[in-house]
């Protein structure tokens, strides 16, 4: 099985070959890409033709000859043919869900629809059937096939409320023009078709993997090969589509407007996260009830002209130095500005915001999203507040004691709770104190390294290297180092840490899969962890199993693990007495009786006889 690094490198090599082919032999590249796109649809329509042929042929044979009909029933071939037809039909009828959001109807929101209709006419796009509003700082086109994975398509334009709050009408018009340009007849027809094919196959692949329904395995295997290959080979054209869409947007608005819209979309994300959302969520440390006017406050935030703000300029400088992500079809901001031959520095003269397009309904819409935010976040906000209050009391109590009288667990708790619930305090110093007293604790190395890098202190790498010695922490340590070097534009170091991160992620995924299933072929061993932990741990594993009227004996063993053996997986075997009417109900009752936080599989002598015998032969009796 290939590693994540091998998959990524294979994709990057494919992109490089496609780039070279397009540069040297553009006609050949487009012809190959066209045939590759048609291959996917050939498979789909081939399946459709096969379903029709099998169903029609079977019916024709059955009704043309009574002898054939009798043979089909006697040999049970009709079951086989029916099964094949069912598998193919399931493959073709996988549902692709339409996007969701607050629908902006033509009757209630004529002004925003007038903007969309004008762009639709100018760009000669297919019709937009639905206009949805979501909270995001974004806009997008979604095409949803109405008949399984087949067309015709429902075209949905998705507008972000934050986009309407942040950008001027002209800037927002440029963003919409860019999105609609991907569907445009004015766009290169071939490039536009490939753009839609890429989006369609990404949706189809996601739908099949989310469905995971019986009968779709064959086409999922095809998609596992086809979708990454088509995405990689069409990557260079997809990136050029972004430049073409920018160019069309600039023609319909202006070069400076399109450039300023690009700057706003690229910069506002990080700027707003730092200066609005982080302070906003910090209120949950001291405020019991969640904010009731989230998007009203965000509207006020965007009314302040940020372009002259020094922090905004800092974020802009950061974004302008970023290079194009090899895995993203969207070029970097600098590359897009260069292609437009614009700086993006032209100040926006219009202080109004595109939220005006919602007319008299704007206030009601913002109130709707305020309430939606409360509905989605109130429970988490209140729970966090309760944890924060308890943590702050605990920290205060520990701070009132002499630090050297605190146990190791208390010292760790003091540092960890301070970091999570007292953001104004210096958690790094507390972690350093803890590490001085507990030099072998790799969790402290991870915390110190991560916090040092957040302060742009490169000595954090040394601590992360120490944390990497613990296999369970490798993903987190490698991720922190990779993000740091990526942010600092140190490409080679970032690449080295990415490889380490991918390796650690593969190991973690393998460990998770190993803990997710228990089969008859799995090797079981004596429960050494139970023997070492003693009686109280046995009682914890037993839980309430012995109270069930059908349980006569309970045994425990361990599953032999390749990864993270220090974190054991227990197999509890339950010997059942008497007659059982419902196996499924019995198993659920046994699972409900568990009270442990450890990874545990429960097997019973009715449904899992072989496994129960193995556990009883190797394990320890709990009851």
N, C-alpha and C positions, 0 to 999 in steps of 0.2 A: 504494500500500500504506500502511495506517495505521501511525503510529508507536506505540510503547509508551505514550507519554503520551496519545495520542488514545484508545487502547483503554481505559486506566484512567479517563480522564475520562468516556468514554461509559458505562462500568460505574457510576461514581459518580452520574452523572445519572439512570441507570435506577433506582438504589437510592433516590434522592431522590424521583423520581416515584412509586415504589411506596409510600414512606413517607407521602407526601401523600395518595395514594389510599386507603391503609388508614386514615389518620386521619379523612379526610373522608367516604369512602364505603366502609366496611369490607365490606359485603355484596358490592358490585361488585368490590372488590379480590379477595375470596376466590373469586368466580365466575370472574374472569379467570384467577386462578392455577390453579384447578381445570382449566379448559379447556387451559391451557398445559401442565400436567402430563399430561393425557390425550393431547395432541398427540404427545408423545414416544412413548408406548406405542402410539398409533395407527400411527405410522411403523413400529415394530417388528412389530406384529401384521399391519400391511398387507403388509410384506415377506414374512412367513410365509404369509399368504393367497395372495400372488402366486406364491410358490414352489410351493405346492400346486396352484394353478390352472394354472400353466404345465406342471408335470410331468403332472398328471392330464389336462389338455386335449391335450397332445402324444400321450400314450399312447392316449387315446380316438380321436383322429383317425387315428393310425397303424393301429390294429387294427380300426377301423370301415370302412376303405376301403383296399384294396391300392393304388389309384391315388394316394391321398394319401401312403401310405407310400413309394411309388416317387418321388413328387415331393419329399418331404422329403430322400430320399437323393440324388437327382439334383441338386437345387438347393443341397444341403448346408445346408438350413435347420436340420436337426437339430443341426448344429455350433453355429449361432448360438443356438438355444434352449438347448442344453446349456450354452453359455458363460454365458448370462444366469442360468440356474438355479444354476450353480456360484458366480457372483458373489454372488447373494443368499444362498445357503447359507453361504458364507464369512463374510458380514456377520453372520449370526445365530449362528454357532458360534465367535465370538471368545472365547477362554478368559479368565475372570477368576479369577486365582489366589486360593486361600484364604490367610488369614494363617498365619504359621508361628510356632512358639514351643515352649516346654516344656509338654506337655499334662498337666494335672492331672485325673486320672481320678477317678471317683466312689469306686472301691474304695480307692485309696490316700489320697485327700484328702477324707474325708467331711465334715469340719468346714467347709471353705470352700464345698463344694457345698451344705451345709445353709444357709449364709448366702445363697447365690444363690437357692436354691429358695424360701426364706422371702420374699425380695423379689419373686421371680417370681409367687408366689401373691398377695401383697399388692397388687402393681401390675397383675395380670392381663396379663402380657406373653406373647408367644409363647414357646415353650420355648427354652432355651439348650442347644444341642447339644454344644458344645465349650467348654472353659475352658482358655485358654492363658496361660502366664506368660512375660513378656518382661522385659528388664532395666530398662525405663523407669520414670520417676516419673509414671505415667499409668494410666488405664483407658479402655477403649473398647469399643464394640459394632461388630462387622463382620458384614455380611450378604452372603453369597456365593451367587449364583445357581448352581444345579446343572446347568442345561442351557444352556450358552452364556451369552447375556445374558438368558435367560428364567428364571423361577422353576422350582420352589419354592426358598426360601432356606435356606441353612445358617447358623444364628445362632451366632456365636462371641463369647464375652466374653473380652476381653484384659485381663489384670491385670499391672501392673508390679511386679517384685520390689522396686524401690526404694520404690514406694508402700507395700508391706507392711512394709518396714523402717522407714519414716519416720513413718507415721500410726498412731494408736491404732485398735483394732477399731471403735470407734464412728465415728471420722472416715472410715475406709475404707468402712464400711457406708453412710455418707452419699454418698461418691463413687460407689459402685456403684448406689445408689438413683437418683442423678442420671442415670447412663448408662442404666439399665434403664427409667427414666421415659420416655425417648424412644421406647420400643417399647410403652409402656403403654396399656392400655385405659382407664385412669383419666386419662390425658393427654387433651387435646383430640384427638378422633379425626382431625379434619381436619389439625391441626397435626402430629400424629404421622405421618400419611400423607405429608405434604409433606416432613417431615424424612427419612423413609426414601427418598422419591423423589429428593431432593437427593443423598443418599449413593449411591444406586444409579447415578444418571447420572454422578456424578463417577467412580465405578469403571468404568462402561462406557466413558466417554470416555478414561480412562487406558489401559484395555485395548486399545482400537482404535488409539491412537497408538503404544503400545509394540509392537503386532503389526505394523503397517505392511505387512500382507500384501497380495498382489495380490488385487484384487476387493473390497477394503473401502474404496476411495477415496471412493465416493459417500456412504456413510453417515458417513465421517469428516468430509466437508464439511458435512453436516447438523449433526453434533455440534459442529463449530467455531462454528456460529451458535447452535444451540439451547442447549448447556450453559451458556455464559456468560450468555445472556439469561435462562434459567430461574433460574440461580443469583442473578443480580442482582435479578430481580423477586420471588423468594421470600426474599430476604435479610432483610427486615424481620420476616417471620414466623419465620424460622430463629433470629433473635436473641431474639424473644419466647419461643421454645421453651426457650431456656436458662434464662430466668427461671422458666418453668413447671416445668421439671425441678428447679430449685433448691427451689421451693416444695414440690413433692411429696417431695423428699428431707428437707426440714425437718419435714414431717408424720410421716414414718416414723422419724426419729431425733429431732432437736430443732433449734430455730432456732440455738442457740449451737453445737451440734456441726457442723451444716452450714456455718455461718460460719467456724468454726475450721478445718474441712477445706479450705475455699476459700482461706483465708489460707495454710495450709501448702502447698497445691499451687502457688499463685502465687509464694510467697516462696522455698520450698526450692530451686527450680531454680537461681536465681542465687546463693543463699547456699551451696549445696553445690558449685556450680561454683567459686566463689571460695575456699572454705575446705576443700574436700576434693579435688576433681579437679585443680585447678591445682597444689597442693603434691604431690599423688600423681604426676602426670606429670613434675614437675620432677626427680623421683628419677632419671629416665632420663638426666640429664646426667652423673651420677656412678656409677650402678648398672648393671652389665653385664647382669644377668639381670632379666627382668620380675618384678613382684610376683606371688606365687602365691595370695594370699588377698584379692583385690580386694574382693569383696562381704562377706567376713568383717570387713574393716576398715571398710567402709561401715556395716555393722550397728553396730559399736562407735561410729562417729561419730554415728549417730542416737540412740544410747542417752543421749547427753548432752543434757539439756533446753536447747534453743537459745533458747526464747522470752525468757529473761531476759538473753541475750547482747546486748551493745550493738551488735555488728555485725549480728545478726539484726534488731534494731529499726531499724537504718539501712536495711537492705534492705526491710523492711516499709514504712517511710516512703516510700521510692522507689517501690515498687509502688503504694502508695495514691495517689500523685500522678499516675500514668499515666492517660492518657485512652484511651477505647475506640478501637482501631485500626479505621479505616473498612473495611479489607479482611478483618476477622475477625468471624465471627458470634458469637464469645464476647465478651460485654461486659467492660469493665474490672473489676478487683476492687472498686473503690469503688462502681460502679454496681450490682454484684450484692449487695454488702452493704446498700446503701440499699434495694434491692427486698425484701430479707429483713427489713429494719428491725432489723439487728444490727450490732454494731461489729466482730465477729471478734476482740475483745480478751479474751474470756472464756477464762481459762487452762484447758488440758486437764488434768483431774484424774487421768486414767488414764495411768500411765507405761508400760503394756504396749504392745506393737506388734502389728499385725495379722498379722505373720509367724507368730504363735501358731496361726493358722488352719490352718497346714500340719502341725501336730501333730508327731509324732515324726519325720516326714520332712523337717522344716525344714532340719536340718543337712545332709542329703544334697542337698537342692535348692540350698542356698547353695554347696556344694562343686561341684555341676554347673555353676553360673554362674561360679564361680572358674575352673574348667578351660576353660569356653567362652571366657572373657575371655583366658586365656593363648593358646588356639588361634588367636584372631582378632587378637591384638596382639603376640605374642612376636616375630615377625619384624620388625615395624616398630620395636618397642622396642629390639631389639638393633642394628638398622641405625642408629637415631638415636643410640644410645650410641657407636657407632664414629665417626659423623660428629662428635659432640660432643667426643670425645677428640681427634680430629685437629684440630678447630677450636680447642680450648683450647691445644693445643701451638703451633699457628700464631700465635694471639694472644699467647702468652707470648713467642715468638721476636720478634714485631714490637714488643712492649712493651719488650724489652731493647735495642732500637735507638733512635737519635734519631729522633723523629717526622718531622723535616724531611728526613731522608734516605730516607724511604719514597716509593715512586712513587705516582702517583695511584691506580692499581689497588690497591696495597697499603693505602693509606689507606682506600679504600672497603671493601676486604675486612676490615680491622680493625674498622670500625664495624659492618658487616653481620654478621660472625661473632660479635661481642660481643653484639649484640641477640638473635641466634638461639640462642646456646649458652652465654652467660654472663649469665643474667637478673638477677643481683645487681649487675652492673656498669652504669655510666652510658653507654649507647650514644648517647644524645642529644648529649652533649658531643662525642663522636667524629664524629658526623654534622655537627655545627656546624663543627668544625675542617676537615673535608673540604670542606664547602660554601664556607668562606672561601677555600680554595685553588682551588676549582673552581666558581665562581659560576654557570656556565651549565649545570650538570648538574641536570636536572629530577628525576632519581631521588632526589637528595639533598633537594630541596624536598619531595617526597612523604614521605620518611621522617621529616624534621623536623616537618612539619605533622601527620602521623599521631601521632607520639609526644607532641607538645605537647598535642594534643587529648585523648589518653589521660590526661594530667595535668590536664585541665580548664583548660588555658592557651589562651585564645581566639586568641592570636597565631598559632596553628597554621593558621588559615584563610588568612592572608596567604601562607603557604608553599604551601598547597594550590592557591590561585589561580594561583601561578606554575607549579605542576606541571600545571595544566589546559591550559597552552599546548602541551604535548606530547600529541598525540592518543592515543598508546599508553598514557598514564597517566591519562586522563580518568576512566575507570571507577573506578579505585582512589581517586583524589583525591575525586571526587564522592561515592563511597560513604562515605569517612571523614567528610566534612563532613556528609552527610545523617544518619549515625548519631549524630554529636555533637549536632546541633541537635534531633534526635528525643529523645535522652536528656535534653537540657536543657529539653524542652517548649517550644521556640521554634518554634511551628507554621509561621509564614509562611516563616521561613528554611529550615526543613526541607522545606517544599513546593517552594521555589525550587531547592534542591539536588536534590530528587527528580527534577524535570524535567530538570536537567542530567545526572543519573545515567542516566535513561531514554534520553536522546539519545545519550550515550556508549555505552550498552549496545547500542543499535540499530546504531551505527556499528561496534562490535566484532563483532556478529553478522553484519553484512553483509560485513565483511572476512573472517571465518572461512568464510562460505559461498563467497566468491570464491576462497578458497584450497583449498576442498574438492573442486572439480570442474574438469575440463578438457574442453571441447567443441570440435568442429570450427570453430565460429563464433568462438571466442575469438581475440583479436588477439595475435599474438606479435611481439616486437621483438628487436633485436640484444642480445646479452648484455653490456651495458655493465659490469655488476658483475663479470663474469668477467675482462673486459679490465683493469679497474682493479686487481683482486686479484692477478693474475699467475699464474705457472706452478704454484705450490704449491696454489692454490685449484682450478685445473683438474684437478690430480691427485686432489684430494679429491672433486670431483664425479664424476670418472671411476670412482673406486673400483676394483672388480674386473671391471667390465663387459667390458674388452678381453680378459680371460682366457677368456671363454665361446667354445666352439668354433664357434658359429653366428654370432658377431658379426664383421662385416667393417668397419663404421665406426660412430663415435659422435659425435654433434653436440649442441650445447646452444644454446638460446635462452631468452628470458624471456617470461613472460606479462605483458601490460599490465594493471596494477592501478589501480583507482579509489581504493583505500584503502591507506595504509601502503606506498607504493611504495618507501620506503627499505628495506623488508624484502622482497627480491625472491623470486619464485617461478620456479624453473627448470624448463624442459621439455627433457628429454634424449631425443633420437631415436636409436634403434639400428637400423642397417641389417643385415638378416639375410641370410646366405648359405645356399644349399642348401635342402633340403626339410624342412619342419617337420611332425611327426606330431601334436603336442599344443600348441596355441596357449596354453592356460592354464598348462601346465607351463613353457613357455618364459618367459612373462611373470613367473611367480613366481621363476624362476631369475634373471632380470634384476633384479628388486626385491631379492632376497637379496644381490646383488652390490654394492648401494649401501652406502656407508660415511659419508655426510654427515649432518649434523644440520639442514641447510637443507630448506625445503619443495621437494620435487622430484616431478615427474611423469615417468614413463618410458613412452615409446611405441615400438613396434617396427613394422617395415615389413611384417609379416605381418598384424597386426590393425588398424593405424592408418596406412594408407598416406598419406592426405591430410595428417595432422598431421606425419608424418615429412618429407614434401616441403616443408611450410611451414618447419619447423625448419632443414632443409638450405639453403633459399633465403635465410634471414635470419640464421642462427646461425653459430657457430664450431665447427670440427671439433676434437674432443678426441683422436680416435684414427682 
